[in-house]
C-alpha cells in the first residue's frame, strides 16, 4: 500500500483550511519543468492539493490531468479549476506511456518508504520517452510524523538517488533547498528532476 490512512484522514479533516490558505508561490521550479516540455504537452499532476499548479499549467496552454488522493481535496480543486480532477491514490496509477510530464510537488513525501520504489516505477511507466518527472521531498534520515500526525518518508539525497537509479532514467538531478510547509516550520527540501530515456 503506497498511502498512509492517518495522513489521508488529516487532509479529509483539514481540506477547507488546507486548500483556502494564502500561499506565496515560487514558480521557478515549475517554470523550469515546463520549459523542458514540448508545446501542448500532456501533464499529470499528482497530489494537486488546491490546484494552484494545475491552474498555472493550464493557463500556459498545457493539457493537464490534476489528481489527488483525498476526495475532499479533489472537490476543492475541482471547484477552483472548473475541470475534472481525478481521485487517484499513487498505487492506482496504471497509465502506460501517456504523459510528457509528471509533476509531483510535495506529495510523494507521504509515500511509505517500503512503497516508494514501486510508485516511482509507476510514474516511469506512465511517462512517454523523453518525459520529465519532478518531485519534491522533505529531507531527513528516518521516516516519521509531523505535529499533525502526517507521515513523511524523510529521505536523504543518497537514498533518493539509490531509489531512482533502480530505473533506467536518462538523467537524474537532485537539488537541495530551504523552505517551509503547512506546519510553518523551516524545512530542508530535496528536489528531483528525472528524464525518461528515448
C-alpha positions in Angstrom: 0.0 0.0 0.0 1.5 3.3 -1.1 -0.6 5.6 1.1 -0.9 6.3 4.8 -4.5 6.3 6.1 -3.7 8.7 9.0 -2.3 11.2 6.5 -5.3 10.9 4.3 -7.5 11.4 7.4 -5.7 14.7 8.1 -6.4 16.0 4.6 -10.1 15.0 4.9 -10.5 16.9 8.1 -8.5 19.9 7.1 -9.4 20.1 3.4 -11.1 23.5 3.6 -8.3 25.2 5.7 -5.6 23.5 3.6 -6.9 24.5 0.2 -8.1 28.0 1.1 -4.9 29.2 2.8 -2.9 32.0 1.2 0.3 30.8 -0.4 3.2 32.8 -1.7 4.1 30.9 -4.8 7.7 30.5 -6.2 7.1 29.4 -9.7 10.7 29.0 -10.7 10.9 25.2 -10.4 7.6 24.8 -12.2 8.7 27.1 -15.0 11.9 25.1 -15.4 9.9 21.9 -15.6 7.5 23.3 -18.2 10.4 24.7 -20.3 11.7 21.2 -20.9 8.3 20.0 -22.3 7.0 20.2 -25.9 4.3 22.6 -26.9 0.8 21.3 -25.9 2.4 18.6 -23.7 0.2 16.3 -21.7 1.0 16.6 -17.9 -0.2 14.5 -14.9 -0.2 16.3 -11.6 0.0 14.0 -8.6 -1.2 15.4 -5.3 -2.6 18.6 -6.8 -3.9 20.0 -3.5 -6.0 23.2 -4.1 -5.0 23.1 -7.8 -2.7 26.2 -7.9 0.0 24.5 -10.0 -2.5 22.8 -12.4 -4.2 26.1 -12.8 -0.9 27.8 -13.7 0.0 25.0 -16.2 -3.5 25.1 -17.8 -3.1 28.9 -18.3 0.2 28.3 -20.0 -1.6 26.1 -22.6 -0.7 22.7 -21.4 -3.1 19.7 -21.2 -3.2 18.8 -17.5 -4.8 16.0 -15.6 -4.9 17.0 -11.9 -5.2 14.3 -9.3 -5.3 13.9 -5.6 -5.8 11.0 -3.2 -8.3 12.8 -0.9 -11.9 13.1 -2.2 -12.3 16.3 -0.1 -9.3 17.9 -1.7 -10.4 16.7 -5.1 -13.7 18.6 -4.6 -12.0 21.8 -3.6 -9.6 21.6 -6.5 -12.4 20.9 -9.0 -14.3 24.0 -7.7 -11.2 26.1 -8.3 -10.2 24.8 -11.7 -13.6 24.1 -13.3 -12.2 20.9 -14.9 -12.4 17.3 -13.8 -10.0 16.4 -11.0 -9.4 12.6 -10.7 -9.3 11.0 -7.3 -6.2 8.8 -7.5 -4.0 7.0 -5.0 -0.4 6.6 -6.1 -0.7 2.8 -6.0 -3.6 3.0 -8.5 -1.6 4.9 -11.2 -1.5 2.4 -14.1 -1.2 4.6 -17.3 1.4 3.5 -19.8 3.4 6.0 -21.9 0.7 8.6 -21.6 2.3 11.8 -20.3 5.1 14.1 -21.4 5.5 15.3 -17.8 4.6 14.3 -14.3 4.5 17.0 -11.6 4.5 15.7 -8.0 5.3 18.7 -5.8 5.3 17.9 -2.1 3.1 14.7 -2.3 5.3 11.6 -2.8 6.9 12.6 0.5 3.9 10.9 2.2 4.5 7.5 0.5 5.7 4.9 3.0 9.4 4.1 2.5 8.8 0.5 1.6 6.4 1.5 -1.3 8.3 4.5 -2.8 10.2 2.4 -5.3 7.0 0.9 -6.7 5.4 4.3 -7.0 8.5 5.6 -8.9 8.2 2.7 -11.2 4.5 3.5 -11.9 5.5 7.1 -12.7 8.2 5.9 -15.0 5.8 3.7 -16.9 3.2 6.5 -17.2 5.8 8.8 -19.0 6.5 8.8 -22.7 10.1 8.6 -23.9 11.8 11.9 -23.2 9.2 12.7 -20.4 10.1 14.8 -17.4 9.3 14.0 -13.8 9.6 16.4 -10.9 9.1 15.5 -7.3 10.0 17.2 -4.0 10.6 15.7 -0.6 11.3 16.9 2.9 14.9 15.7 3.7 15.9 13.6 6.6 17.4 10.3 7.7 14.5 8.5 9.4 10.8 8.5 8.5 8.2 9.8 10.9 5.2 12.1 11.5 4.8 15.8 11.9 2.8 17.5 14.7 -0.4 17.0 12.6 0.2 13.2 12.5 1.0 13.2 8.8 3.5 10.6 7.7 6.7 11.6 5.9 9.4 9.3 4.4 12.1 12.0 5.0 14.7 10.6 2.6 18.3 11.6 2.3 19.7 12.7 -1.1 21.7 9.4 -1.2 18.6 7.3 -0.5 16.7 9.1 -3.3 19.5 8.6 -5.7 19.7 4.9 -5.0 15.9 4.6 -5.4 15.7 6.5 -8.7 18.7 4.6 -10.1 16.8 1.3 -9.9 15.0 2.6 -13.1 16.7 3.4 -16.4 16.3 7.2 -16.3 18.3 9.1 -18.9 19.2 11.7 -16.2 18.6 12.3 -12.5 19.2 15.7 -10.9 18.8 16.2 -7.2 19.0 19.7 -5.7 18.5 20.8 -2.1 17.0 24.0 -0.7 15.4 25.7 2.3 11.8 26.4 2.6 8.7 25.8 4.7 5.4 24.0 4.7 1.9 23.9 6.1 3.3 23.5 9.6 5.1 26.8 9.3 8.5 25.3 10.3 11.8 25.8 8.4 12.3 22.7 6.2 15.2 21.2 4.3 13.9 20.2 0.8 15.1 17.8 -1.9 14.0 18.5 -5.5 14.4 15.7 -8.0 14.1 16.0 -11.8 14.4 12.9 -13.9 14.2 12.4 -17.6 13.0 9.2 -19.2 15.3 8.0 -22.0 14.2 7.7 -25.6 
